[in-house]
């Protein structure tokens, strides 16, 4: 086998121009595949990081059925115990409890529907980027008090600014009418974020008092040091949280619409990779067939000297394998350089693209093991696969007829 590979490698230099063109096709196909995977991974990693770190977290815990039908009464009764369980996992970076409820907000002569989001300022700041999204005014104080932050869209609807008073009216958990006056201390987000069109943030304890919830909360959200472990962590927490009806959901379930759209887009990426590899395969097949036709007499001589058909077959496969390995090495270097360059600098969009309230102004990529091994397997596998038919043809030539070929 070693001798066959040596001969196969030597044969590559017999038609150097043809070998160089084939190598260029393989390396180019490899680099394009690597770049496609890098851009896809970089784009979605940035998008996933944006909404998990801004709002949802990587894992969320609710009362059973809350995601399907969120109500004021479906609560987590012991959030401290749940939080302690979450915090016991090494993969958890931070966690925070939250309370939600729809209310009617009024400021001056303007009214609008709103959604209370009760948060613990310290924990929320460690878990999400909410503090960084405050555009005017300040973030909530650590101590509970009659103050709120309005989402940018809600502030526009109410024509409210920092320092203004806002009246909130809703239903409390004990059946009474919840109502109180709060001072606006901050404006959050901008008009491109649909979540900020109704959001009204207040201290968790103030929200619990306003809604007569006691110590209960509706949600515990956690961010992880390893985002890819969200499904595994959710399953692990589900096993640890006993003694209550809990529903533990990874971000793939919480943001199921986005996750389905992402999977559909990834299927499109695989189609693109298939087309690239088909083009490379046609080029390799053409090269190998031409080499077989030109060397028919050579194969006839080899067969006449007693070379077994299997050896001729392996010789052709060896030549193609050597070409694909060299092409993969060159393509791997090119693809890694391109991905690293895009990861560092990116390419600015002529017009920023908005998706789900997040604005992307730059095409970015990332360097990962996945963007190297997948193109390597596809390049090597495709090259060897398309050479099977020419190799079979070379191995089955009749020595006498082949030696008469000019």
HUKA-V654133 format. One record per backbone hydrogen bond with DSSP energy under -1.0 kcal/mol. NH is the residue of the N-H (numbers start at 1). CO is the residue of the C=O. E is the energy in kcal/mol with one decimal. If there is no record, write none. Layout:
nh | co | e
NH | CO | E
NH | CO | E
//
This chain:
nh | co | e
5 | 1 | -2.2
6 | 2 | -2.1
7 | 3 | -2.4
8 | 4 | -2.6
9 | 5 | -2.7
10 | 6 | -2.2
11 | 7 | -2.2
13 | 10 | -1.4
14 | 11 | -1.5
19 | 15 | -2.5
20 | 16 | -2.8
21 | 17 | -2.3
22 | 18 | -2.3
23 | 19 | -2.8
24 | 20 | -2.5
25 | 21 | -2.1
26 | 22 | -2.5
27 | 23 | -3.3
28 | 24 | -2.6
29 | 25 | -2.5
30 | 26 | -2.7
31 | 27 | -2.8
32 | 28 | -2.4
33 | 29 | -2.4
34 | 30 | -2.9
35 | 31 | -2.6
36 | 32 | -2.5
37 | 33 | -2.4
38 | 34 | -2.6
39 | 35 | -2.7
40 | 36 | -2.3
41 | 37 | -2.9
42 | 38 | -2.7
43 | 39 | -2.8
44 | 40 | -2.3
45 | 41 | -2.5
46 | 42 | -2.0
47 | 43 | -2.1
48 | 44 | -3.1
49 | 45 | -2.4
50 | 46 | -1.9
51 | 47 | -2.1
52 | 48 | -2.3
53 | 49 | -2.0
54 | 50 | -1.5
55 | 51 | -1.6
56 | 51 | -2.2
57 | 52 | -1.7
58 | 222 | -2.0
59 | 222 | -2.0
60 | 249 | -2.9
61 | 220 | -2.4
62 | 247 | -2.2
64 | 245 | -1.5
66 | 63 | -2.1
69 | 65 | -2.1
75 | 73 | -1.3
76 | 217 | -3.8
82 | 78 | -1.9
83 | 79 | -2.9
84 | 80 | -2.3
85 | 81 | -2.0
86 | 82 | -2.4
87 | 83 | -2.7
88 | 84 | -1.0
89 | 86 | -1.4
92 | 89 | -1.2
93 | 223 | -2.6
94 | 223 | -1.4
96 | 221 | -2.5
98 | 219 | -2.6
99 | 118 | -1.5
101 | 116 | -1.4
103 | 114 | -2.5
104 | 169 | -3.1
105 | 112 | -3.0
106 | 167 | -2.2
107 | 110 | -2.6
110 | 107 | -2.1
112 | 105 | -2.3
114 | 103 | -2.6
115 | 198 | -3.2
116 | 101 | -3.1
117 | 200 | -2.5
118 | 99 | -3.2
119 | 202 | -2.4
124 | 120 | -3.2
125 | 121 | -2.1
126 | 122 | -1.3
127 | 123 | -1.7
128 | 124 | -3.0
129 | 53 | -1.8
133 | 130 | -1.1
134 | 131 | -1.2
135 | 187 | -2.6
136 | 187 | -1.5
138 | 185 | -2.9
147 | 145 | -2.3
148 | 183 | -2.3
149 | 201 | -2.4
150 | 186 | -2.3
151 | 199 | -2.8
152 | 188 | -2.6
154 | 196 | -1.6
155 | 151 | -2.8
156 | 152 | -2.0
157 | 153 | -2.2
158 | 154 | -2.2
160 | 155 | -2.4
163 | 184 | -3.4
164 | 161 | -2.1
166 | 182 | -3.3
167 | 106 | -3.1
168 | 180 | -2.4
169 | 104 | -2.3
170 | 178 | -3.1
172 | 176 | -2.7
173 | 211 | -3.2
175 | 172 | -1.6
178 | 170 | -2.5
180 | 168 | -1.6
182 | 166 | -2.9
183 | 146 | -2.1
184 | 164 | -3.0
185 | 148 | -2.8
187 | 136 | -2.2
188 | 150 | -2.8
189 | 133 | -3.0
193 | 190 | -1.5
196 | 193 | -1.2
197 | 194 | -1.4
200 | 115 | -2.4
201 | 149 | -2.9
202 | 117 | -1.9
204 | 119 | -2.5
207 | 203 | -2.5
208 | 204 | -2.7
209 | 205 | -2.1
210 | 206 | -2.7
211 | 207 | -2.2
213 | 208 | -2.6
216 | 213 | -1.8
217 | 76 | -1.8
218 | 98 | -2.2
219 | 98 | -1.8
220 | 61 | -1.9
221 | 96 | -2.8
222 | 59 | -2.7
223 | 94 | -2.3
225 | 91 | -2.9
229 | 226 | -2.1
230 | 227 | -1.4
233 | 229 | -2.8
234 | 230 | -2.3
235 | 231 | -2.1
236 | 232 | -2.1
237 | 233 | -2.8
238 | 234 | -2.0
239 | 235 | -1.3
240 | 236 | -1.4
241 | 237 | -2.5
242 | 240 | -1.4
246 | 244 | -1.2
247 | 62 | -2.8
249 | 60 | -3.1
251 | 58 | -1.9
253 | 250 | -1.7
254 | 250 | -2.0
255 | 251 | -3.1
256 | 253 | -1.2
259 | 255 | -2.4
260 | 256 | -2.5
261 | 257 | -2.0
262 | 258 | -2.6
263 | 259 | -2.3
264 | 260 | -2.2
265 | 261 | -2.1
266 | 262 | -2.3
267 | 263 | -1.7
268 | 264 | -1.4
269 | 265 | -1.6
270 | 266 | -2.0
271 | 267 | -1.7
272 | 268 | -2.0
273 | 269 | -2.5
274 | 270 | -2.1
275 | 271 | -2.1
276 | 272 | -2.3
277 | 273 | -2.4
278 | 274 | -1.9
279 | 275 | -2.1
280 | 276 | -2.1
281 | 277 | -2.6
282 | 278 | -2.3
283 | 279 | -1.8
284 | 280 | -2.6
285 | 281 | -2.9
286 | 282 | -2.3
287 | 283 | -2.0
288 | 284 | -2.7
289 | 285 | -2.6
290 | 286 | -2.2
291 | 287 | -2.1
292 | 288 | -2.4
293 | 289 | -2.5
294 | 290 | -2.2
295 | 291 | -1.4
299 | 295 | -2.4
300 | 296 | -2.0
301 | 297 | -2.3
302 | 298 | -2.3
303 | 299 | -2.4
304 | 300 | -2.4
305 | 301 | -1.9
306 | 303 | -1.3
307 | 302 | -2.5
312 | 308 | -1.7
313 | 309 | -2.6
314 | 310 | -2.5
315 | 311 | -2.0
316 | 312 | -1.9
317 | 313 | -2.1
318 | 314 | -2.7
319 | 315 | -2.0
320 | 316 | -2.1
321 | 317 | -2.8
322 | 318 | -2.6
323 | 319 | -2.1
324 | 320 | -2.6
325 | 321 | -2.4
326 | 322 | -2.2
327 | 323 | -2.8
328 | 324 | -2.6
329 | 325 | -2.2
330 | 326 | -2.3
331 | 327 | -2.9
332 | 328 | -2.7
333 | 329 | -1.8
334 | 330 | -2.4
335 | 331 | -3.2
336 | 332 | -2.3
337 | 333 | -2.3
338 | 334 | -2.5
339 | 335 | -2.7
340 | 336 | -2.7
341 | 337 | -2.3
342 | 338 | -2.4
343 | 339 | -2.4
344 | 340 | -1.7
345 | 341 | -2.9
347 | 363 | -1.8
349 | 361 | -2.1
353 | 360 | -3.1
355 | 358 | -3.0
358 | 355 | -1.9
360 | 353 | -3.6
363 | 347 | -3.4
372 | 369 | -1.4
373 | 369 | -2.7
374 | 370 | -1.4
376 | 372 | -1.8
377 | 373 | -2.6
378 | 374 | -2.4
379 | 375 | -3.0
380 | 376 | -2.5
381 | 377 | -2.8
382 | 378 | -2.4
383 | 379 | -2.2
384 | 380 | -2.4
385 | 381 | -2.4
386 | 382 | -2.4
388 | 385 | -1.2
391 | 387 | -2.2
392 | 388 | -2.5
393 | 389 | -2.3
394 | 390 | -2.4
395 | 391 | -2.2
396 | 392 | -1.3
402 | 398 | -2.9
403 | 399 | -2.3
405 | 402 | -1.5
//
